[in-house]
Amino acid sequence: MALVVTAEFFQNRSVLVTGGTGFIGRRLVAALLERGAEVRVLVRSVSRRLPDRDSVEGVTGDLTDPISLICACAGIDTVFHAAGFAHADAAATPDFVTRHWAVNAEGTFHLLNAARTAGVARFVFLSSVKAIGEPGPRCVDEDWDTLPETPYGQAKRAAEERVLAVGRESGMHTVNLRPALVYGPGMKANLLRLIKAVRRSWLPPLPETGNRRSLVHVDDVVQSLLLAAAQPVAAGQTYFVTDCRPYSGQELYRLIRQALGRPMPRWTVPATVLWGAVNLADGIRGLTGRRDGQARAMLEKLLGWACYDSRRIVNELGYRPLWDLERALPGLLQGEERCE
């Protein structure tokens, strides 16, 4: 029923999407077009390939250029802000810190100002679970309010706070969405590296540590964006978005092997052994000056916690995940195989 409501809601409605050429944004644009919306996409260059060029209006602009954003927001009813500087796990070098703040924080401030000036009615911000501090060995809901420690998280949090403040001050319908790690066709980064590691037998059988990590399919992120704009109760709220099925590291390993048609080994490698191997490898690479930390980062993600409870968006907006990783993996593996 909720998705039917969004179909009616967006008919002939003028919408601006930032990040509309990206992994999530392209699917959001397609969903909006299916629902009869009039879609404008913010692009930094006219040469940037637009999704469905015949049906989408491209407008040139940049989040760091406030004047260009005023033109982009003119005549727009709803803004979906999905653009950003996405290197969440990058080292906190001065250049990266500056870039995160300039794009993810100040860029959102500029877009909000332009939207307010243009009389935009709705503004939905695609934030991240990184906008809060690490929850540790627990599954948290939106009441967990620990401040983030990374430059990416701090910039996202500042943007979230401004989004809600503008909503309170102006009456604009503003919403923050915090998706967990997003998977789906065309995905990059951590989950794709894990799939490749299992496929190529680089990763030994993982132990069950009882950890839990939240994920979400890209199509369900799009569902949450549409609902956040269409449902009046969402105004002024912040929501976690997951596929409602947290996974342990061993479960991720097992599901990938299952999708590959490989049985789960009867043995596992203890966590202490895995950490010892990573420490040894780091030490050897350190002697050669080539330490990169990728193996350590992957192990931390596989055996550590990052669990978020998304019952609030389920209960308040009627969000219903269409995917979990077990159902999605066969298609993801086929796509990853074609790209090799």
N, C-alpha and C positions, 0 to 999 in steps of 0.2 A: 504493500500500500504506500509506503514512504516514497519508493522510487516512482510510482505513478504520480504522486503529488509533485515531485520535482519535474516530471515531464510537462505537466500543465503549467507549472510555475515559470519555466524558462521560455515558453513559446513567445517569440517576437521580442524578447527582452535583450537589451543591449548590454554586452558583457566585455570587459577587458581582462585578458589573461596575461600575466607576466610569467616568464619561463615557459611559454607555450610551445617552444620547440624542443623542450627537454623530455626526459624519461616520463615524468608524471604529467607535465603540461600538455604533451601531444595527445595523451589519452583523455585528458580533461576537455580539450578542445573538441575532440571527436564526439564525446558524450554530450557536450553542449549543442553541437550542430544537430545531433540526432534528436534533440529535444526542441529544435526550432529556434534556438537563440541566434541573435546577431552578434558574431564574435569578432573582436578586435584583439590582435596579439602584439605586444610590445617586443620589438626586435632592435638589437643594437646596430644592425647593418641591413640595408635593403637587399643585400645578396644572401641573407640568411634564408634558408629554405623553410617556407611556411607549411604547416600541415593543412592539406586540402586548400591549396592556394586559391581555387576558384570561389570558395565559399567564405574565406577568412580575409578580413582586412588587416594588413600589416601597417603598423605605425612605428617610425623610427624614434628611439629614445633610449635613455640610460638612467638607471637608478641613481647615479651620481650627478645627473644633470636635471635639477628641479624644473627648469623651464620646459624641457621636452616632455615631462610628465604631465604638465598642465594640459598640453595639447592631447596627450594620450587619453586623459580622463574626460575630455569634453564630450558631453552627450551620453555618458555611460551611466547605467543604473547599478551594475554590480561589478566589483573588482575581485578577481581571484589572484592573490599575490603568491606565486609559486617560484619566482626567481630568487636566486641567492648564490652566494659563494659557498660551495658545498664541501670544502675540504675540512670536514669536522675533526679528523684524526691527525691532521698535519701538525708538525712541530710548531711550538709557539714562538716562531721567529718574529722579529719586529715587522717584517714585510707582511707576514700572514696575519698578525694581530691587526695591523692597520687596514688590511683588505677586508677582513671579517667585519670590522666596525664600519668601514665606509660603505660596504654593500649591504650586509645583513641588518645592521642597525640604522645608520643614517639613510641608506637607500629606502628603507621602509618608512622612515620619518618623512622623507621627501614625497613618497607616493601617497601617504596619508594626507599630507597637506594639500597635494594636488586634487585628491579625491574629495576632500572637504570643500575646497574652493569650487569644484565643478558640480557640487550638489549630489555626489554619488550616494545612493541609498544604502548599499551593502558592501562590506569589505571583509573578505575571508582570507586570513593569513595562514599559509602553510609553514608552520614552525617545525619543531623537532622535539623528541624526548630529551635531547641534549640541552634543552632550555632549563632543565632542573639539574641539581646535583645527583651524582650516582647514588642509587638507592641501596646498594649493597645486597645482602642475601635476604631479600624480601620482595614481594610483589606489591607495588604502590599504586594508589589512585591519585586523582588530581589534588587531593589535600596534602600530598607530599610537596613541600614548598622549599626544600633546601636549594640554595643558590648554586648555579653552575660554576665550575672552576676553569673551564677551557675558554679561549677567546671566541670560538664558534658559539658555544652555549651562552656566554655572556652577551654576545651581540643579539642572538635570537631572543633571549629573555628581555633585553631592553626594548626590542621591537614589539614583543608581546605586550609589555606594559603600556607602551604608547598606543598600540591598537585599542586596548580596552579603555584607556583614558580618553581618546578621541571619541569613542562610542558614548561614553558617559557625558562628555561635554557637548556633543553635537546632536545626539540622538541617532547617529548613524548605527545601523545594524552591523556590529563588528564581532568577529569570532576568531579564536586561535585554535588551530589543530596541530597536535603533536604526534605525528606518526612514528612508530617504531621502525626498525630496519625494513626498508621496502624491497620486495622481490617481485619478479615478473619478467616477461619477455623483454629482452634488451637491457636487463639490469647489469650493473658493473660492481666492482669493489668486493666487499668481504664475502658475501655468500657465493658469488661467482668463483672466487679463489678457492673456497672450500669445495665446491663441486669439482673443480679441476683437480684439486689435491686428492680427492677420493677416487675420481675416475682414473687417475694416473698412478694410484697406489702409493702416493707420497705420504699419506697420513696413516699411522697405525691405528688399530681399533681403540677407540676412546673408552675410558672407564665411566661408569655412572657415578657422578658426584652429587646428584640432586639439585644441580643448578637449574635455573630457568631463564630463558631469553625470549622476548617477544618479537614477533615479525608481523608484517602485513603485506598483502598483495596490492600491487599498484591499482588494480581495478577497484579495490575496496577503499583505497585512499581517495580515488575519484568519487566514489559513492559518498564518502564522508564530506567532501567539499560541496557537493550538490545539496546534501541535506543541511549542511551548516548555513548555506545561503537561503534555502527555501523555508526552513522551519523557524517561526518567530521566537520559539523558546530558546533558540541557540544564541540570541543576541546577548553580548556581554560575557559569554562563556568561553572556557578553555577545555578542550577534550583530548585525551589520549586516543589514538587510533591503532588498533592491533587486529590480528585475525582471531583473537579470543582463544588462542591455543598456545600457551608458552611451551617452549621446547628445551630439553636438556641437550648438552653437547653430544652425548651418546645417541640421543634420539635423532638429532640432525644427521649424524654419521650413518645411523641405521636406515633412515628414510632415503638418503641418497643412494646407498648400496641397494636397497630394495628397488628403487626406480631404475637402477642399472642392471637389475636382474642378478645381483650377486648376493649370496647368503652372508649373513652376519657371522664373523668368526666366533669361535667358542672361547677365545681368549681375549683379554684386553691388556693394555699397558697401563700400569699404575700412574696416577697423576704425578707422584714424586719423581718417577723415572722420566716422564715427559718434560717436567720442569728442569730436571737435571740436564737433559739433552739440550734444551734451549739455552740454558746458562753456559754450557760448554761451547756450543756453537757461537754464542755471543762473544765469549772470551777469545776464541780463535779468530773470529772476524775482527775483534778489537785489536789484536796484535798486527793484523795486516791493514788496519785502517779502513775496513770495508763493512763495518757493522751497520745493518739497516733496520733491525728490529721487527721485520715482518713476521718471522716465526713466533716471536714472543707476543706480538699483537694478536695473531690468529689464535694462539693458545689461550690468551686471556679472554678472548671473545667466546671460545668454545667451552671453557670450563668456568667462566665467571657468570655473574648475574646481571641481567638487564631486563627486569620483568615489570610490566605495566598493565594495570587493570583498566579495561575500556568499557566497563559496564555502564558508566554514566552516559556515553553517547548512544549505547544500545537502548537504555531506558528512556532517555529524553528525546532522542531524534528518530528512533526506529531503525538505527543502523543495524544491518545484518550482514556479517561477512559472507561473501560468496565463495571464498577460497580459503583453504589452508595449505600448508606446504606439501603435505602428502598428495593432495589432489593435483597441485600445480607442477610438481617436480617432473613428471614424464614429459610434458611440453617444454619445460625449461631445459631439460637435458638434451632434447632434440635440437633446440635452438643453439645451445652451447656447442654441440657437436658440429653443426653446420658452420660455425664461426671459426673453428680450429683449422 
